[in-house]
């Protein structure tokens, strides 16, 4: 049971690091964002969450 819990913690930390890396990259590339790109991203999220 402890091994399963440890595996979940490790996977959670790894995915969190990947997410943080993505956030930093997106923030750095923020100057390149356009209204069209933002709307496209919002539409994609909307489609995936419906």
Secondary structure, DSSP 8 states (H G I E B T S, - for coil): -HHHHHHHHHHHHHHHHHHHHHHHHHHHTGGG--HHHHHHHHHHHHHHH-
